Amino acid sequence: MTPPEDGPDRRPYRRLSPLTPLVRGFILLIAVLASTWDDLLRGDLGPFAWLLLAILAAGAAYGAASWLRTTYRIEADELRVDTGVVSRQSRRIRVDRLQGVDIVQPFVARIFGLAELRMDVAGGSAREGSLAFLTLRDAEALRETLLSRRDAVRAGRNAAADGSAAAPEGSTAAASRERVLARLDLGTLLASLLLSVETVLFLVAAAVVAAAFVVFGQLGGVAGVVPVVVGFALTQFRKLSAYYDFTLSTVGAAAGDTGWPAAVRVRRGMFERSTQTITLARVQGVVVSEPLLWRRLGWARLDVAVAGYAGGQGHDNGPSASTVMPVAPRGEVLALARTLLTGSFPGAPRTEPGPDPDAVPLSPAPVRARWTAPVSWRFLAGGLGEDLAVAREGIWTRRTHVVPHARVQSLRLRQGPWQRRLGLVDLRVDSPPGPVSLRMRHRDAGEVRGLLEREDALAREARLSSAG
Amino acid sequence: MKEPFAPPGERWEPVSPALARLRHALVVGVAVVLLAVVGVLSLLLPVPAAAWVGAVVLVLLAAPLAWVLVGRNARWWGYAERDADLYIRHGAFFRTLVVVPYGRMQYVDVQAGPLEQAFGIASVHLHTASPGTSARIPGLPADEAARLRDRLTSLGESQAAGL
């Protein structure tokens, strides 16, 4: 219950966009107007219409009050957000705790040119740090200010003393250094969505229905197929709308740094636009996925694991926030992966691209693994490179998991009773929650301990060199 | 060429024999409770006597098997402290070896439930940023658990690597 201190000596506080209540209540407004407009035009309102209008008026009053009572400002190295109509809440978000700042534009907000600023705070839920809604320009400016201030605080510079003077300059410089890395064209996206397992199932279902029609002369099974078709169309449409106009760009490093970018920025969405910034120093690993139907075309998808940002689990159903390239030629995807991995090698010369996952020699699982993994054993492979641990698996979708040695959390060996009879052991490299889960399954028991100890030594060396 | 689950040094540091005693006591306790339930039900329910005899025989056969298995499992717990990481091995049936670098530890837990306290043991749990890291050592003598926790914490601080 802290009242906002609005004294003139304070740094000015700011409000959200005055259109915020309108955007939040837009659906309600439309619904009420749609159900009462002919009554309104006739000037003859029934009790139901009066009730709806009263609810609307109350909502509008509450929205306006909520808008009036919500303020934010940057104080030293904190973002302070005061909210609450009846019970007041004052939240302070320390800028050096910010993992990332995303800008999301839900469809209605986008019509009005507004955006929501979402702040990822270490250990906080998504709702912890959200400012909705600001004008898009304000949101972008605030993001730049927060991020540059965070970098300043992290770099140990005294942002508290003269932060107000330094931050705007830094922000404009960082913003101007944004450079487009890759853009997804609509044709490729549509083709990639059609070339999916769901399409095959859909065609099989259609063939079954057609066959039933020919044999029995009636469309008995159609009713059962309709929900499947609708579900398929919805899934693919959600991906299309989420990945529409997908743009990946790099964001410049702090002043004086050349070569590797400090972060990449993902912009995507048809109705709801979202902008997500991934700090390369926090990248924990990448996954290159190649579904069966894409392989002939040489296409792949790239997902990234970021600490403190679980995102999606990297499955094929539905769009995922961890995806940094939904579909692209494999060579392009690998180039992007190398750029993303550069953040794990702060000491390396910055003129070179990051380490190449394809350069890591992979060795397959021994043939006797077929007794425990009858089909999938053929697709298992793994190896340790100079800078990276790489493992590949998957029958339908071939997934290549890549973890830099510097980002290894812990290592595990596991052996079930059946594997013991065959002399096989699983080796796992643990990563923070996210799409990356590196497993070298069914390795030969004789070599696996050597692999474990080599990875352990490489990881320790990488930790020491990246810390120093 | 090394056996996959061999100790990194000379030998595995074993956990307290009290862990096996605790688990044996649990097996006996569960068997006694099951026999009591069967006995009470046999007085209350009109079911042929052969079914009750079968149930009793089943419990009496399963209990010694469980006794042997939990004892074997307890003997397979072992750990080894090294300069930069901790090795933990466990599981007689599903064998697991975990390597946790001290620099990756986020925090260390020491837990002791009422039963564990009665047997004078505690378990130490290491957490990293990955939920997959299942690094737990049960059945350490209480003072050894405290010593290990303090040592791990100080090593973790001096070698912390961030994310």
HADDOCK unambig.tbl for C-alpha pairs under 7 A between the chains (distance, minus, plus):
assign (segid A and resid 282 and name CA) (segid B and resid 163 and name CA) 6.99 0.50 0.50
assign (segid A and resid 409 and name CA) (segid B and resid 104 and name CA) 5.88 0.50 0.50
assign (segid A and resid 409 and name CA) (segid B and resid 128 and name CA) 6.63 0.50 0.50
assign (segid A and resid 409 and name CA) (segid B and resid 129 and name CA) 6.96 0.50 0.50
assign (segid A and resid 409 and name CA) (segid B and resid 130 and name CA) 6.54 0.50 0.50
assign (segid A and resid 410 and name CA) (segid B and resid 99 and name CA) 5.69 0.50 0.50
assign (segid A and resid 410 and name CA) (segid B and resid 100 and name CA) 4.83 0.50 0.50
assign (segid A and resid 410 and name CA) (segid B and resid 101 and name CA) 6.57 0.50 0.50
assign (segid A and resid 410 and name CA) (segid B and resid 133 and name CA) 6.33 0.50 0.50
assign (segid A and resid 411 and name CA) (segid B and resid 98 and name CA) 5.74 0.50 0.50
assign (segid A and resid 411 and name CA) (segid B and resid 99 and name CA) 5.03 0.50 0.50
assign (segid A and resid 411 and name CA) (segid B and resid 100 and name CA) 6.71 0.50 0.50
assign (segid A and resid 412 and name CA) (segid B and resid 96 and name CA) 6.92 0.50 0.50
assign (segid A and resid 412 and name CA) (segid B and resid 97 and name CA) 5.44 0.50 0.50
assign (segid A and resid 412 and name CA) (segid B and resid 98 and name CA) 4.42 0.50 0.50
assign (segid A and resid 412 and name CA) (segid B and resid 99 and name CA) 6.21 0.50 0.50
assign (segid A and resid 413 and name CA) (segid B and resid 96 and name CA) 5.44 0.50 0.50
assign (segid A and resid 413 and name CA) (segid B and resid 97 and name CA) 4.87 0.50 0.50
assign (segid A and resid 413 and name CA) (segid B and resid 98 and name CA) 6.48 0.50 0.50
assign (segid A and resid 414 and name CA) (segid B and resid 94 and name CA) 6.98 0.50 0.50
assign (segid A and resid 414 and name CA) (segid B and resid 95 and name CA) 5.55 0.50 0.50
assign (segid A and resid 414 and name CA) (segid B and resid 96 and name CA) 4.45 0.50 0.50
assign (segid A and resid 414 and name CA) (segid B and resid 97 and name CA) 6.49 0.50 0.50
assign (segid A and resid 415 and name CA) (segid B and resid 94 and name CA) 5.59 0.50 0.50
assign (segid A and resid 415 and name CA) (segid B and resid 95 and name CA) 5.04 0.50 0.50
assign (segid A and resid 415 and name CA) (segid B and resid 96 and name CA) 6.50 0.50 0.50
assign (segid A and resid 416 and name CA) (segid B and resid 93 and name CA) 6.44 0.50 0.50
assign (segid A and resid 416 and name CA) (segid B and resid 94 and name CA) 4.41 0.50 0.50
assign (segid A and resid 416 and name CA) (segid B and resid 95 and name CA) 6.37 0.50 0.50
assign (segid A and resid 417 and name CA) (segid B and resid 93 and name CA) 5.83 0.50 0.50
assign (segid A and resid 417 and name CA) (segid B and resid 94 and name CA) 6.24 0.50 0.50
assign (segid A and resid 430 and name CA) (segid B and resid 130 and name CA) 6.06 0.50 0.50
assign (segid A and resid 430 and name CA) (segid B and resid 132 and name CA) 5.93 0.50 0.50
assign (segid A and resid 430 and name CA) (segid B and resid 133 and name CA) 6.51 0.50 0.50
assign (segid A and resid 431 and name CA) (segid B and resid 130 and name CA) 5.13 0.50 0.50
assign (segid A and resid 432 and name CA) (segid B and resid 129 and name CA) 5.24 0.50 0.50
assign (segid A and resid 432 and name CA) (segid B and resid 130 and name CA) 3.96 0.50 0.50
assign (segid A and resid 432 and name CA) (segid B and resid 131 and name CA) 6.74 0.50 0.50
assign (segid A and resid 433 and name CA) (segid B and resid 130 and name CA) 6.07 0.50 0.50
assign (segid A and resid 433 and name CA) (segid B and resid 131 and name CA) 6.73 0.50 0.50
assign (segid A and resid 445 and name CA) (segid B and resid 4 and name CA) 6.11 0.50 0.50
assign (segid A and resid 446 and name CA) (segid B and resid 1 and name CA) 5.80 0.50 0.50
assign (segid A and resid 446 and name CA) (segid B and resid 2 and name CA) 6.43 0.50 0.50
assign (segid A and resid 446 and name CA) (segid B and resid 3 and name CA) 6.57 0.50 0.50
assign (segid A and resid 446 and name CA) (segid B and resid 4 and name CA) 7.00 0.50 0.50
assign (segid A and resid 447 and name CA) (segid B and resid 1 and name CA) 6.75 0.50 0.50
assign (segid A and resid 448 and name CA) (segid B and resid 4 and name CA) 6.45 0.50 0.50
assign (segid A and resid 449 and name CA) (segid B and resid 2 and name CA) 6.26 0.50 0.50
assign (segid A and resid 449 and name CA) (segid B and resid 3 and name CA) 6.99 0.50 0.50
assign (segid A and resid 449 and name CA) (segid B and resid 4 and name CA) 4.83 0.50 0.50
assign (segid A and resid 463 and name CA) (segid B and resid 161 and name CA) 6.36 0.50 0.50
assign (segid A and resid 467 and name CA) (segid B and resid 161 and name CA) 6.31 0.50 0.50
